[in-house]
Amino acid sequence: MATWLENAFDRVIGLVAPRTALKHASTRNALQMLRRSYEGAKTGRFTDGWITAGTDADSEISLATVKLRDRARDLVRNNPYAAKTVMTHASSLIGSGISPQIKARTKKQDDLVSDLWNSFVDECDADGRTNFYGLQTLSSRSMVESGECLIQLLPRPTSLGLKVPLQLRVLEIDHLDTSVNKELPGGGYIQQGIEFNAMGIREAYYLFDRHPGSGLRLTSVPKSNRIPATEILHLFERLRPGQTRGVSWFAPALMRIRDMDDYDLAELTRKRLEACYVAFITGGDPGEYTGSEMATSLLAKNKPIKNMEPGMVEYLEPGSDVKFGQPSNVTGYAEYASLHHHAMAAGMGLTYELLTGDLSKVNYSSIRAGMLEFRRRTDALQKQVFIPQVCQPIWRRFLLTAQAAGLVGTFPIRLQWTPPRFEAVDPIKDLTAEILAVRAGLMSPQTAIARQGFDPDNVAADFAAMYEIWDNLKIITDMDARKTTKTGQQKLMETANAATAV
């Protein structure tokens, strides 16, 4: 805002030179607008090298995804922190498996569908190496490392002897022929090997019949085939509206990891060189000193030493002195490494402690606070990405296949997917908090049981069967809340009833 003095000054100038007054006021207003603008949008010598683009997500991904994917895979093969990142994300997302809780109208229907599903879980891997939950882990690892993966749904003939004629195969995203890009009649289009109709709905994927990077020495060149989208599941985390493909989770931290590797190698090389020379001898006949025979022979031949090894003693020009090597001390290495590890962990969606395993500076409160954020992130990925993109479509296809094969009727089935429970940092404190929440009416017992990774109906049935056995055998334990208090004391009503019976 212009002050009253500036306004008065403009009016005085306007009386003499209106054009000059207008120019002065416009310039002042422009300067005020610059002062009020976003700092990050300003230009100048501090931002001259900041190159930005206004392209959409797919344009950026198409240019960078292959290089990011290959570099991420190289790091996972060779860098322990990158390997730990993939393992931690996969074990947190999947654990022993995200399993369904199947509920039909009757127990007979429940048992029928559950039996078919359990058979499918064991037989669904087209490669015959694992089960459904192992494929979950494999696909989640690929999503973290490469940013995306494909799961092919394979109808099978009854001659294979499968109880439900359906199998799955996890494919690396390399199978997608991204060179296929064109407009289609009617408003459809193909972008990076994915075909869309006029409404933007996926219609098909163009996949190579084998991995284009396969080491098999075959004469034929891999060719892509059009596979209907109903036969393909595409797993990736969508970060921007309109994004149709995923990007490696390592993208924000790739350079950090690489720089840290280079720094470690440089530091290790320097220390190795310093450790090679133990002493420098500058006096007398080289043969009089005990030392490396190679160094002595090379000195006699007047040749420089090209090969170095730890513990060498080097003979210099004639003299009468012996000096020992003094390796320099390294300062600040731990602080520098810690700074990089914090940045790497943040870029890859982990806490510092999960990435490095360093628990030297944490207590219960600090590690629990850090784990709460990570668990919220993992819970969101399970419920917003993995279950809707993988678990639900596979369940629908399983059910349709079983119905088409006449194995199950069309009765309604209620389904809920249960991820594995998170291990408690302090089990006593966490369980006590949940017990208090249930007793205060803030949480149902069913919710508390489900949070532990169990089916509430199965748990209730197990308790009912156990209580029936105890009642028949007249057993009373301190865990039977019907007959004992939480301190283990038998309830008065039961005692009174027993006394009356006597």
C-alpha positions in Angstrom: 0.0 0.0 0.0 1.2 3.5 -0.9 1.7 5.8 2.1 -0.1 9.2 2.4 3.3 10.9 1.6 3.7 8.9 -1.6 0.1 9.7 -2.6 0.6 13.4 -1.9 3.9 13.3 -3.9 2.1 11.7 -6.9 -0.6 14.4 -6.8 2.0 17.2 -6.7 3.8 15.7 -9.7 0.5 15.2 -11.5 -0.3 18.9 -11.4 3.0 19.6 -13.3 3.7 16.5 -15.4 0.7 14.0 -15.4 2.6 11.5 -17.7 5.5 11.4 -15.3 3.2 10.9 -12.3 1.4 8.0 -14.0 4.7 6.3 -14.9 6.0 6.8 -11.3 2.8 5.3 -9.8 2.9 2.3 -12.2 6.5 1.6 -11.4 5.9 1.7 -7.7 2.9 -0.6 -7.9 4.9 -3.1 -10.0 7.6 -3.1 -7.3 5.0 -3.7 -4.6 3.6 -6.7 -6.6 7.1 -8.2 -6.8 7.5 -7.8 -3.1 4.3 -9.7 -2.5 4.9 -12.5 -5.0 6.0 -16.1 -4.2 9.7 -16.2 -3.5 10.0 -19.5 -5.4 8.7 -17.9 -8.5 11.2 -15.1 -8.6 14.0 -15.0 -11.2 17.5 -13.9 -10.7 21.0 -15.1 -10.3 20.1 -17.5 -7.6 17.5 -19.3 -9.8 19.1 -19.0 -13.2 20.1 -22.7 -13.3 16.7 -23.9 -12.1 15.2 -25.5 -15.2 11.5 -26.5 -15.0 9.0 -27.9 -17.4 5.2 -27.7 -17.6 4.7 -31.2 -19.1 2.2 -33.7 -17.8 3.1 -36.7 -15.7 3.2 -39.2 -18.7 5.5 -37.0 -20.7 8.1 -36.8 -17.9 7.8 -40.5 -17.1 8.2 -41.6 -20.7 11.5 -39.7 -20.9 13.0 -40.9 -17.6 11.4 -44.1 -16.5 13.8 -46.6 -18.3 16.9 -44.9 -16.9 15.4 -44.5 -13.4 14.3 -48.2 -13.5 17.7 -49.5 -14.6 19.6 -47.4 -12.1 17.3 -48.4 -9.3 17.7 -52.1 -10.1 21.5 -51.7 -10.2 21.4 -50.1 -6.7 19.2 -52.8 -5.3 21.7 -55.4 -6.6 24.7 -53.7 -5.2 23.8 -51.2 -2.5 22.8 -52.5 0.9 20.5 -49.6 1.7 18.6 -49.9 -1.5 18.2 -53.6 -1.0 17.0 -52.9 2.6 14.5 -50.4 1.2 12.8 -52.9 -1.1 12.7 -55.6 1.6 11.3 -53.2 4.2 8.5 -51.8 2.0 7.5 -55.3 0.8 7.4 -56.8 4.3 5.5 -53.9 5.6 2.9 -53.8 2.8 2.4 -57.5 2.5 4.0 -59.3 5.4 2.7 -62.9 5.4 -0.1 -61.8 3.0 -3.2 -59.6 2.7 -5.9 -62.2 3.1 -9.7 -62.0 2.6 -12.4 -62.5 5.2 -15.2 -64.3 3.3 -18.8 -64.0 4.6 -21.7 -65.6 2.8 -25.3 -66.1 4.0 -24.7 -69.5 5.6 -21.8 -71.4 7.0 -22.1 -74.0 4.3 -21.6 -71.3 1.6 -18.7 -69.8 3.6 -17.0 -73.2 3.8 -17.5 -73.8 0.1 -16.1 -70.5 -1.1 -13.3 -70.6 1.5 -12.3 -74.1 0.4 -12.1 -73.0 -3.3 -10.2 -69.9 -2.4 -7.6 -71.8 -0.3 -7.1 -74.1 -3.3 -6.6 -71.1 -5.6 -4.1 -69.6 -3.2 -1.9 -72.7 -3.4 -2.3 -73.3 -7.2 -2.5 -69.8 -8.6 1.2 -69.2 -9.5 1.7 -70.0 -13.2 5.4 -70.6 -12.5 4.7 -73.0 -9.7 7.2 -71.4 -7.3 5.0 -69.8 -4.6 1.4 -69.1 -3.6 -0.9 -66.1 -3.9 0.7 -64.3 -1.0 4.2 -64.9 -2.4 3.0 -63.2 -5.7 1.8 -60.3 -3.6 5.3 -59.9 -2.2 6.9 -60.3 -5.6 4.6 -57.6 -7.2 5.1 -55.2 -4.3 8.9 -55.5 -4.6 8.6 -54.8 -8.3 6.4 -51.7 -7.7 9.0 -50.3 -5.2 12.0 -51.0 -7.4 10.6 -50.4 -10.9 7.7 -48.2 -10.0 5.1 -50.6 -11.6 4.5 -54.1 -12.6 2.0 -56.2 -14.5 0.0 -59.2 -13.4 -1.5 -61.4 -16.1 -4.7 -63.3 -15.5 -4.4 -66.7 -17.3 -7.5 -68.8 -17.8 -6.5 -72.5 -17.8 -8.1 -75.6 -19.3 -9.7 -78.2 -17.0 -7.1 -80.7 -18.2 -4.5 -79.1 -15.8 -6.5 -80.4 -12.9 -6.8 -77.1 -11.1 -9.7 -76.8 -8.7 -10.3 -73.3 -10.0 -9.1 -73.0 -13.7 -7.3 -69.6 -13.2 -3.6 -68.7 -12.6 -1.5 -65.6 -12.3 1.9 -64.5 -13.6 3.8 -61.4 -12.5 5.5 -59.6 -15.3 8.2 -56.9 -15.2 7.0 -53.7 -16.8 9.8 -54.2 -19.4 7.2 -56.4 -21.2 5.2 -53.3 -22.1 6.0 -52.2 -25.6 6.2 -48.4 -25.0 7.0 -47.7 -28.6 3.4 -48.2 -29.6 1.9 -44.7 -29.7 -0.9 -43.6 -32.2 -4.4 -42.2 -32.6 -7.3 -44.6 -33.1 -10.5 -44.2 -35.0 -13.4 -43.0 -32.9 -11.3 -40.9 -30.5 -9.3 -43.7 -28.9 -5.5 -43.7 -28.7 -2.5 -45.8 -27.7 0.0 -44.2 -25.3 3.2 -45.9 -24.3 1.8 -49.3 -25.2 -1.5 -48.8 -23.3 -4.7 -48.6 -25.4 -7.5 -46.3 -24.3 -11.0 -45.8 -25.7 -12.6 -42.4 -26.3 -13.7 -42.2 -22.7 -10.1 -42.8 -21.4 -10.8 -46.3 -20.2 -8.1 -48.9 -20.7 -8.9 -51.4 -23.4 -5.6 -53.3 -24.0 -1.9 -53.6 -23.3 0.7 -54.3 -26.0 3.1 -56.8 -24.4 6.2 -58.5 -25.7 6.0 -62.3 -25.8 9.2 -62.5 -23.8 11.4 -60.1 -21.8 13.2 -57.8 -24.2 16.3 -58.0 -22.1 16.3 -61.8 -22.0 19.7 -63.5 -22.2 18.3 -66.3 -24.4 20.1 -66.4 -27.7 17.1 -66.8 -30.0 17.0 -65.9 -33.6 13.5 -64.3 -33.4 13.1 -60.7 -32.2 10.5 -60.2 -29.4 7.3 -58.9 -30.8 4.4 -57.3 -28.9 0.8 -58.6 -28.9 -2.4 -56.9 -28.0 -3.7 -58.3 -24.7 -7.2 -57.2 -23.5 -7.1 -55.0 -20.4 -9.4 -57.5 -18.7 -6.5 -60.0 -18.7 -3.9 -57.5 -17.2 -3.6 -55.8 -13.8 -1.3 -52.8 -13.7 0.1 -52.0 -10.3 1.6 -48.6 -9.6 1.1 -45.6 -7.2 -0.5 -42.7 -9.0 1.1 -39.4 -7.8 -0.5 -36.9 -10.3 -3.9 -36.7 -12.0 -3.8 -38.2 -15.5 -0.8 -40.4 -14.7 -1.1 -43.7 -16.5 2.3 -45.3 -15.5 4.4 -45.5 -12.3 7.9 -44.3 -11.5 10.5 -45.9 -9.3 10.2 -45.1 -5.6 14.0 -44.6 -5.7 13.7 -41.6 -8.0 14.1 -38.8 -5.3 17.1 -40.6 -3.7 19.0 -42.1 -6.6 21.7 -39.4 -6.7 22.0 -39.4 -2.9 22.7 -43.1 -2.8 25.1 -42.9 -5.7 27.0 -40.0 -4.2 27.3 -41.8 -0.9 28.7 -44.8 -2.7 31.3 -42.7 -4.5 32.2 -40.9 -1.2 32.7 -44.2 0.6 34.8 -45.6 -2.2 37.0 -42.4 -2.3 37.5 -42.5 1.4 38.3 -46.3 1.4 40.8 -45.8 -1.5 42.5 -43.0 0.4 42.9 -45.1 3.6 44.2 -48.0 1.6 46.9 -45.9 0.0 47.9 -44.5 3.3 48.2 -47.9 4.8 50.5 -49.2 2.0 53.6 -47.4 3.3 54.7 -48.2 6.8 58.2 -46.6 6.7 60.5 -44.6 4.4 64.2 -45.5 4.7 66.7 -42.9 3.5 70.2 -44.2 4.6 72.8 -46.8 3.9 72.8 -49.8 1.7 69.3 -51.1 1.0 70.5 -54.6 1.5 71.2 -53.8 5.2 67.6 -53.2 6.0 64.9 -55.8 6.4 62.1 -54.9 4.2 60.4 -55.8 1.0 62.6 -57.8 -1.4 60.6 -56.4 -4.3 61.4 -52.9 -3.2 65.1 -53.7 -2.9 65.3 -55.3 -6.4 63.4 -52.5 -8.0 65.7 -50.0 -6.4 68.8 -51.9 -7.7 67.3 -51.8 -11.2 66.4 -48.1 -10.8 62.7 -48.8 -11.6 59.7 -47.1 -10.0 57.3 -49.2 -7.9 54.0 -49.5 -9.6 52.3 -52.1 -7.4 51.5 -51.2 -3.9 50.4 -53.4 -1.0 49.8 -52.8 2.7 52.9 -52.9 4.9 55.5 -51.8 2.3 58.8 -50.3 3.3 60.1 -47.8 0.6 63.8 -46.9 0.1 64.5 -43.3 -1.0 67.7 -41.4 -1.8 70.8 -42.1 0.3 70.8 -40.6 3.8 70.6 -41.6 7.4 67.0 -41.4 8.5 63.9 -43.6 8.9 60.4 -42.0 8.8 57.2 -43.8 9.5 53.9 -43.1 7.6 51.4 -41.1 9.4 47.8 -41.8 8.2 45.6 -38.8 8.5 42.6 -38.8 10.8 39.1 -38.5 9.2 36.8 -36.0 10.9 33.2 -35.4 10.1 32.6 -38.7 8.2 29.9 -40.0 10.6 28.0 -36.7 10.5 28.2 -36.5 6.7 27.0 -40.1 6.4 24.2 -39.5 8.8 23.0 -36.5 6.9 23.0 -38.5 3.7 21.2 -41.4 5.3 18.4 -39.1 6.6 17.9 -37.7 3.2 17.9 -41.1 1.5 15.4 -42.4 4.0 13.1 -39.4 3.5 13.3 -39.8 -0.3 12.4 -43.5 -0.2 9.6 -43.2 2.3 11.3 -44.8 5.3 12.5 -43.6 8.7 16.2 -43.3 9.3 16.0 -46.2 11.8 14.3 -48.5 9.4 16.8 -47.7 6.6 20.0 -48.0 8.7 19.0 -50.2 11.6 20.7 -47.6 13.9 18.6 -47.5 17.1 21.3 -45.9 19.3 19.6 -42.5 19.6 15.9 -43.5 20.0 13.7 -44.3 22.9 10.1 -45.7 23.0 8.4 -42.3 22.4 10.6 -41.2 19.5 10.6 -44.5 17.6 6.9 -44.9 18.1 6.3 -41.4 16.7 8.4 -42.2 13.7 6.7 -45.6 13.2 3.2 -44.1 13.4 3.9 -41.9 10.3 5.4 -44.9 8.4 2.4 -47.1 9.4 -0.1 -44.5 8.2 1.7 -44.4 4.9 1.8 -48.2 4.6 -1.9 -48.4 5.6 -2.8 -45.9 2.9 -0.8 -47.9 0.3 -2.5 -51.1 1.3 -6.1 -49.7 1.1 -5.7 -47.2 -1.7 -3.2 -48.9 -4.1 -2.6 -52.6 -3.5 -6.1 -53.9 -2.5 -8.0 -52.0 -5.2 -5.5 -52.6 -7.9 -4.5 -56.3 -7.2 -6.6 -58.0 -4.5 -10.1 -56.9 -5.5 -9.7 -57.5 -9.3 -8.2 -61.0 -8.6 -11.1 -61.8 -6.3 -13.7 -60.8 -8.8 -12.0 -62.8 -11.5 -11.7 -65.8 -9.2 -15.3 -65.7 -8.3 -16.5 -65.3 -11.9 -14.2 -68.2 -13.0 -15.6 -70.4 -10.2 -19.2 -69.5 -11.1 -18.6 -70.2 -14.8 -17.1 -73.6 -14.0 -20.2 -74.4 -11.9 -18.2 -74.7 -8.7 -20.2 -72.0 -6.8 -23.6 -70.3 -7.1 -24.4 -66.7 -7.5 -25.3 -66.0 -3.9 -24.1 -62.7 -2.4 -20.7 -62.7 -0.6 -19.4 -60.1 1.7 -15.6 -59.7 1.5 -13.1 -57.7 3.6 -9.3 -57.8 3.1 -7.2 -58.0 6.2 -3.6 -56.8 6.0 -1.1 -58.3 8.5 -0.9 -56.5 11.8 2.0 -54.2 12.6 4.2 -55.5 15.4 4.0 -53.4 18.5 7.0 -51.4 19.6 5.9 -52.1 23.2 3.2 -54.8 23.1 2.1 -54.3 26.7 1.5 -50.5 26.2 -0.2 -50.9 22.9 -2.5 -53.8 24.0 -3.4 -51.9 27.2 -4.4 -48.9 25.1 -6.7 -51.0 22.9 -8.2 -52.8 25.8 -9.0 -49.4 27.4 -10.5 -48.2 24.1 -12.8 -51.3 23.9 -13.9 -50.9 27.5 -14.6 -47.2 27.0 -16.7 -47.9 24.0 -14.4 -46.1 21.6 -13.6 -49.3 19.6 -15.5 -52.5 19.0 -14.0 -55.8 19.9 -14.3 -56.8 16.2 -12.2 -53.8 15.2 -9.6 -54.6 17.8 -9.4 -58.2 16.6 -9.2 -57.1 13.0 -6.3 -54.7 13.8 -4.4 -57.7 15.1 -4.7 -59.3 11.7 -7.4 -61.9 12.6 -11.0 -62.6 11.5 -13.3 -61.6 14.3 -15.9 -64.3 13.4 -13.2 -67.0 13.5 -11.9 -65.8 16.8 -15.4 -65.8 18.3 -16.0 -69.3 17.0 -12.7 -70.5 18.5 -13.6 -69.0 21.8 -17.1 -70.6 21.8 -15.5 -74.0 21.0 -12.9 -73.5 23.8 -15.5 -72.5 26.3 -17.7 -75.5 25.5 -14.8 -77.8 26.1 -13.9 -76.1 29.4 -17.5 -76.2 30.6 -17.9 -79.9 29.8 -14.6 -80.6 31.7 -15.5 -78.1 34.5 -12.3 -76.2 34.0 -12.0 -72.6 35.2 -9.0 -70.6 34.1 -8.0 -67.0 34.9 -8.6 -66.0 31.2 -12.3 -67.0 31.3 -13.9 -63.6 31.7 -17.3 -65.3 32.3 -16.1 -66.8 35.6 -13.1 -64.8 36.8 -12.1 -61.2 37.2 -9.1 -59.7 35.4 -7.0 -60.3 38.6 -7.8 -64.0 38.4 -10.3 -64.1 41.2 -13.3 -66.4 40.8 -16.5 -64.3 40.5 -18.8 -64.3 43.5 -21.8 -65.5 41.5 -20.1 -68.6 40.5 -18.9 -69.2 44.0 -22.4 -68.7 45.4 -23.9 -71.1 42.8 -21.3 -73.7 43.7 -22.0 -73.4 47.4 -25.8 -73.7 46.8 -25.3 -76.8 44.7 -23.3 -78.4 47.6 
